[in-house]
Amino acid sequence: MTGEPGVSAEQYRAFRERGGVVDLASRVKLLFKGDDRVRYLNGQLTANVAAAKCPSVFPACVTTAKGRMCAEVFVSIGPSGVLVDADAAVAGTLPMRMERYIIADDVTMEDATESIAIVHFLGVKMDDVPEEIRAALVPSNRFGIAGHDWFPPFRKDLAPVWEKITARAPVLSDALLDIVRIEHGVPRWGRELDENTLPHEAGLDRTHIDFHKGCYIGQEVISRLRSVGHVNRELRGFVSADGVPLAAGARIFSAADPARDLGRITSAAFSFALDRHIALGYLRRDAAGVEFLAAAPDAPDAPAHIALHPLPFIP
């Protein structure tokens, strides 16, 4: 059976056995330098930049004063700078947001999207990594599976090593990566995450936020949400109970009250690991029951029966 277009069961099985590699060239990359770079970023990001060791890679959120998402980012601590990378979709907004509060700080921000490369190794055995770069790998978790990032000194330095890398580890397609991250319950910008999302709704409070660090933009609202203990909707996992494929954008409701919206499916895929159609989506916190219906926009009269499934779908 085939999952996402262009992904076969054999390709998925090969990934589970050997892992693979991803060139994160499309991500926007902002490089911060200057003596105040750590202090400045600690006041802009939800993670504790000041406590991070060098080298390290960790996730964080950039939020508004009202606690809503500007971007989900990964922060890479280097000896002479801090790199912040994010989905390409925020390339037009993130640089302005990250530079806005630089006033009297000894901080410079460079858009290094074209000059800096990030190569992510996902599930690759260390013996399959070229020996000359093994010591430079930094642990990271970008798709729900423990992996490693490699930062070539310059983008131009990637090409000579890329051939060696791909001779040992397959290049993972976007479609396969989407299956992997959905199976592991990882939200994605443009699907589960956008400018209206509160980090708690997507479960990012468990992975992207340090509640004991100093002040940052949006902290007051985010801390209050933690004190209140809930949000009005939550990211949940769903499986097709009747084998009908699921679709992003599908409206979630119950048979007892079909006119009332309970949520939306945001991402869907066929899971080879579970041999079932699965989906991520937002569900109202007050939605009762364990089985719901999901109607795709192009088939409102042929809803699929869906059931809740704990996240991640697979360990």
C-alpha positions as CSV (number, residue, x, y, z in Angstrom):
1,M,0.0,0.0,0.0
2,T,1.1,3.5,-0.7
3,G,0.9,6.4,1.8
4,E,1.7,9.9,0.7
5,P,2.2,10.3,-3.1
6,G,5.5,8.8,-4.1
7,V,6.1,6.9,-0.8
8,S,6.0,3.1,-0.9
9,A,6.0,0.5,1.9
10,E,9.5,-0.5,0.8
11,Q,10.8,3.0,1.1
12,Y,9.3,3.4,4.5
13,R,10.8,0.1,5.6
14,A,14.2,1.1,4.3
15,F,14.0,4.3,6.3
16,R,13.2,2.4,9.4
17,E,16.2,0.1,8.8
18,R,18.8,2.6,7.7
19,G,17.5,6.1,8.4
20,G,18.2,8.9,6.0
21,V,19.5,12.4,5.5
22,V,17.8,15.8,4.9
23,D,19.3,19.0,3.4
24,L,17.5,21.7,5.3
25,A,18.4,24.3,2.7
26,S,14.9,25.8,2.4
27,R,14.7,26.9,6.1
28,V,15.3,30.5,6.9
29,K,18.5,30.9,9.0
30,L,19.3,33.9,11.1
31,L,22.7,34.2,12.6
32,F,23.2,36.3,15.8
33,K,26.6,37.6,16.9
34,G,27.8,40.1,19.4
35,D,28.5,40.0,23.1
36,D,24.8,40.4,24.0
37,R,23.5,37.7,21.6
38,V,22.6,35.2,24.3
39,R,21.0,37.7,26.6
40,Y,19.1,39.2,23.8
41,L,17.8,35.9,22.4
42,N,16.9,34.8,25.9
43,G,14.4,37.7,26.0
44,Q,12.9,36.8,22.6
45,L,12.6,33.0,22.7
46,T,10.6,30.7,25.0
47,A,13.5,28.3,25.6
48,N,16.4,29.0,28.0
49,V,19.2,30.2,25.7
50,A,21.3,31.4,28.6
51,A,21.5,27.9,30.1
52,A,22.3,26.1,26.8
53,K,25.7,24.5,26.3
54,C,27.9,24.8,23.3
55,P,27.3,23.1,21.0
56,S,23.6,22.3,21.2
57,V,20.4,22.4,19.2
58,F,17.0,22.8,20.8
59,P,13.5,23.9,19.8
60,A,11.8,27.2,20.9
61,C,8.9,29.4,20.0
62,V,8.9,33.1,19.0
63,T,5.7,34.6,20.3
64,T,3.8,37.9,20.3
65,A,3.0,39.9,23.4
66,K,-0.3,38.1,23.4
67,G,1.4,34.7,23.5
68,R,0.6,33.6,20.0
69,M,3.1,32.1,17.6
70,C,5.3,34.1,15.3
71,A,7.4,31.0,14.5
72,E,8.6,27.6,15.7
73,V,12.4,27.7,15.6
74,F,15.4,25.6,16.3
75,V,18.3,27.3,18.1
76,S,21.9,26.2,17.5
77,I,24.5,27.4,20.0
78,G,27.9,27.8,18.4
79,P,31.2,29.2,19.8
80,S,30.9,32.6,18.1
81,G,27.2,32.9,17.2
82,V,23.7,31.6,17.7
83,L,21.8,30.3,14.7
84,V,18.0,30.4,14.6
85,D,16.3,28.5,11.8
86,A,12.6,28.2,10.9
87,D,10.2,27.0,8.2
88,A,10.7,28.9,4.9
89,A,7.1,30.1,5.2
90,V,8.1,32.7,7.8
91,A,11.0,34.1,5.8
92,G,9.1,37.3,5.1
93,T,8.1,37.9,8.8
94,L,10.6,36.3,11.2
95,P,13.7,38.4,10.4
96,M,11.7,41.6,11.1
97,R,10.3,40.2,14.3
98,M,13.7,39.0,15.6
99,E,15.4,42.3,14.8
100,R,12.7,44.5,16.2
101,Y,13.9,44.8,19.7
102,I,17.6,45.2,19.0
103,I,18.2,48.8,20.2
104,A,21.2,49.4,22.4
105,D,22.3,45.7,22.5
106,D,25.7,44.5,21.2
107,V,23.9,42.2,18.7
108,T,24.0,41.8,15.0
109,M,21.6,39.7,13.0
110,E,22.5,38.3,9.5
111,D,20.1,36.5,7.2
112,A,22.3,33.5,6.5
113,T,19.7,31.4,4.7
114,E,21.9,31.1,1.5
115,S,25.3,31.0,3.1
116,I,24.8,28.4,6.0
117,A,23.8,24.8,5.4
118,I,22.2,22.4,7.9
119,V,22.2,18.7,7.2
120,H,20.0,16.5,9.4
121,F,20.8,12.8,10.0
122,L,17.7,10.9,11.0
123,G,18.0,7.4,12.4
124,V,21.4,7.0,10.7
125,K,23.9,4.7,12.3
126,M,27.2,6.5,13.2
127,D,29.1,4.1,11.1
128,D,27.2,5.3,8.0
129,V,28.3,8.9,8.6
130,P,31.5,10.0,6.8
131,E,34.3,9.8,9.4
132,E,35.6,13.3,8.8
133,I,32.3,14.9,10.1
134,R,31.3,12.5,12.9
135,A,32.8,14.7,15.6
136,A,31.0,17.7,14.3
137,L,27.5,16.2,14.6
138,V,25.2,17.8,17.2
139,P,22.2,15.9,18.7
140,S,18.8,17.3,17.6
141,N,15.2,16.1,17.4
142,R,13.4,17.7,14.5
143,F,10.9,15.0,13.4
144,G,10.1,13.2,16.6
145,I,13.1,10.8,16.3
146,A,16.5,11.4,17.8
147,G,18.9,12.7,15.1
148,H,21.9,14.9,14.5
149,D,22.6,18.2,12.8
150,W,25.8,18.9,10.9
151,F,26.7,22.5,10.1
152,P,29.3,22.8,7.3
153,P,31.5,25.9,7.8
154,F,30.0,27.4,4.6
155,R,27.3,26.3,2.2
156,K,29.9,25.8,-0.5
157,D,31.6,23.3,1.7
158,L,28.7,20.9,1.6
159,A,29.0,19.7,-2.0
160,P,32.2,17.7,-1.7
161,V,30.9,15.8,1.4
162,W,27.3,15.5,0.2
163,E,28.2,12.8,-2.3
164,K,29.9,10.7,0.5
165,I,26.9,11.2,2.8
166,T,24.3,10.2,0.2
167,A,26.3,7.1,-0.9
168,R,25.7,5.7,2.6
169,A,22.3,7.2,3.7
170,P,19.3,7.8,1.4
171,V,18.0,11.3,0.9
172,L,14.5,11.5,2.6
173,S,11.7,13.0,0.6
174,D,9.3,15.6,2.0
175,A,6.5,13.1,1.7
176,L,8.2,10.5,3.7
177,L,9.3,13.0,6.3
178,D,5.6,14.1,6.6
179,I,4.6,10.6,7.4
180,V,7.3,10.3,10.0
181,R,6.5,13.6,11.8
182,I,2.7,12.8,11.8
183,E,3.4,9.4,13.3
184,H,5.4,11.0,16.0
185,G,2.8,13.8,16.6
186,V,5.1,16.6,15.6
187,P,3.3,19.8,14.5
188,R,4.4,21.7,11.4
189,W,4.2,25.3,10.5
190,G,1.4,25.9,8.0
191,R,-0.5,22.8,9.1
192,E,-0.8,22.7,12.9
193,L,1.0,25.9,13.6
194,D,0.3,29.5,12.4
195,E,0.0,33.0,13.8
196,N,-3.2,32.2,15.6
197,T,-1.8,29.2,17.5
198,L,-1.0,29.3,21.3
199,P,1.9,27.0,22.0
200,H,-0.1,25.1,24.7
201,E,-2.7,24.2,22.0
202,A,-0.1,22.3,20.1
203,G,1.6,20.7,23.1
204,L,4.7,22.9,22.7
205,D,4.6,23.8,26.3
206,R,6.1,20.4,27.0
207,T,9.1,20.7,24.6
208,H,9.7,24.3,23.6
209,I,9.1,26.4,26.8
210,D,11.2,26.9,29.9
211,F,8.8,28.2,32.7
212,H,11.7,29.0,35.0
213,K,13.8,31.4,32.9
214,G,13.7,35.2,32.8
215,C,11.3,37.4,31.0
216,Y,10.6,37.1,27.2
217,I,8.0,38.5,24.8
218,G,4.7,36.8,25.6
219,Q,5.8,35.2,28.9
220,E,3.0,36.7,30.9
221,V,0.2,35.2,28.8
222,I,2.0,31.8,28.4
223,S,2.6,31.6,32.2
224,R,-1.0,32.4,32.8
225,L,-2.1,29.6,30.5
226,R,0.0,27.2,32.5
227,S,-1.7,28.4,35.7
228,V,-5.2,28.1,34.3
229,G,-4.3,24.6,33.2
230,H,-6.1,24.4,29.9
231,V,-6.8,25.9,26.5
232,N,-10.0,25.7,24.5
233,R,-8.6,23.3,21.9
234,E,-5.9,20.8,21.8
235,L,-3.8,19.0,19.2
236,R,-4.9,15.3,19.1
237,G,-4.2,12.2,17.1
238,F,-6.9,10.4,15.2
239,V,-7.2,7.1,13.3
240,S,-9.7,6.1,10.6
241,A,-12.1,3.6,12.3
242,D,-13.6,2.4,9.0
243,G,-10.5,2.5,6.8
244,V,-11.5,5.6,4.9
245,P,-8.6,7.9,4.1
246,L,-8.4,11.1,6.0
247,A,-7.8,14.6,4.6
248,A,-6.4,17.8,5.9
249,G,-9.1,20.4,6.3
250,A,-11.8,17.9,7.2
251,R,-14.4,19.1,9.7
252,I,-14.7,17.1,12.9
253,F,-18.2,16.6,14.4
254,S,-20.3,14.0,16.2
255,A,-23.3,12.1,14.8
256,A,-25.4,13.3,17.7
257,D,-24.9,17.0,16.8
258,P,-23.6,17.3,13.2
259,A,-24.2,21.0,13.0
260,R,-21.7,21.7,15.8
261,D,-18.0,22.0,14.8
262,L,-15.7,20.1,17.2
263,G,-12.4,20.7,15.3
264,R,-10.4,20.3,12.1
265,I,-8.0,17.7,10.8
266,T,-4.7,19.5,10.0
267,S,-2.5,16.7,8.6
268,A,-3.2,13.2,7.4
269,A,-1.2,10.2,6.2
270,F,-1.2,6.5,5.8
271,S,0.9,5.0,8.6
272,F,2.8,1.9,7.4
273,A,3.8,1.2,11.0
274,L,0.1,1.0,12.1
275,D,-1.3,-0.1,8.8
276,R,-4.0,2.6,9.2
277,H,-4.9,6.0,8.1
278,I,-4.0,8.5,10.7
279,A,-4.3,12.3,11.2
280,L,-3.4,15.2,13.5
281,G,-6.0,17.8,14.2
282,Y,-7.4,20.2,16.8
283,L,-10.3,19.1,18.9
284,R,-12.4,21.3,21.3
285,R,-11.5,20.6,24.9
286,D,-15.2,20.1,25.8
287,A,-15.8,17.6,23.0
288,A,-17.2,14.4,24.5
289,G,-16.9,10.8,23.3
290,V,-14.1,8.7,21.8
291,E,-15.5,8.4,18.2
292,F,-16.2,11.3,15.8
293,L,-16.9,12.0,12.2
294,A,-14.6,13.8,9.8
295,A,-16.0,15.3,6.6
296,A,-13.5,16.4,3.9
297,P,-14.3,19.7,2.2
298,D,-14.8,18.0,-1.2
299,A,-16.9,15.2,0.3
300,P,-19.1,16.7,3.0
301,D,-21.8,14.0,2.7
302,A,-19.3,11.0,3.0
303,P,-17.7,11.5,6.4
304,A,-15.1,9.0,7.8
305,H,-15.5,7.6,11.3
306,I,-12.5,8.6,13.4
307,A,-11.3,7.6,16.8
308,L,-8.9,9.3,19.2
309,H,-5.4,7.8,19.4
310,P,-2.7,8.8,21.9
311,L,0.3,10.8,20.6
312,P,2.8,9.9,19.4
313,F,1.2,7.2,17.3
314,I,4.3,5.1,17.5
315,P,7.2,5.4,20.1
